[in-house]
Amino acid sequence: MTRALLYDVLDNTRIDPDEELLARAWAAVCTVMENANKVAAQAIRVCGGQSMLKDLPLERMYRDSRLGITMLPWSGEACLDRLGKAGMYE
């Protein structure tokens, strides 16, 4: 579902998007980043604590998934704020 949402937004990307496409892009960012973190956390549970060693790729994937949602200008909070404003105001 997450991958389908991301690919749908990417397929429909264009210059000067309308409000609907922007809202779908904001929703895709939040969904993809939240689910990436859940997948990475589950992989760490499956692989155990040794997977968090600095030289292993799972540590980097988990760290990137946690920090990706905080990066501006498309941070998770900014996207949720924009989605809320788009839904409230016409």
N, C-alpha and C positions, 0 to 999 in steps of 0.2 A: 504494500500500500504506500509506504513512504517513497520508495523508488518510483512508483507510478506517478505520484504527485509531483515529485521533482522533475521527472522527464516531461510531464505534461506542461509544466510551467516553462521549462527550457525550450520545448518545441514551439510554444506560442509567444516567445519573447520577441519584442519588436521595439523600434524607436517610438517614443512618446506613447507608452501603454495607457490604456484607460484605467479607471478606478477598479474595475473587476479584476483585471490582470494583476494590478499592483497588490490587491488584497490576496489573491491566490499566491503571489510570490512571497508575501509576508507570512502567510500561513505555512507555505512550504519550508521556509527557513526555520521557523519554530519547530515544525514537525520533524524535519530531517535532523536537526541538531539534538533535539531531545531524544529521538530514537537512536541516534548514533551513540549517545552516552549510555543508554540502556543496554545496547548490544555490547559495547566495550566492557561495561561492568559485569554483564553476564559471562563474557569470555574470561574475565579475570577470576570469577567464581569457579568456573569450570577448570581453568588451568592452575589455580592456586596462587599463593602469595609469591612464589618464585617468578611468576610472570611479570611482576612489577619491578624487576631489576632494570636498572638504567640502560643496559645494553640490549635489551630485548624490545622488539617492535610493539608489543602490546602496551607497554608503559607509555610510549609516545602516542599511540592511538587513543588511549584513555585520556591522557593529558590534553591532547588536541580537541577531543570531543567535549571536554569540560570547559576549555577556554574558548572554543569557537563560538559559543552562544553569547559570550561577553564582548566580542569584538565589534566595535562601531564601524560603520554606520548602521549595519544590519544586526545589531544585537537582539537577543530575544526579547528584552524589555521594550526596546524601541519598536520592534515589529508588533508586539502585542498592543502597545500604545497606539500605533498607527491603525491597526485593525479595529480597535475600539472606536477611534475617532471616525474612521470610514463608515462604521456601522451606525454611528449615532447621528452623524451630520450628512445631509445630502448636498 
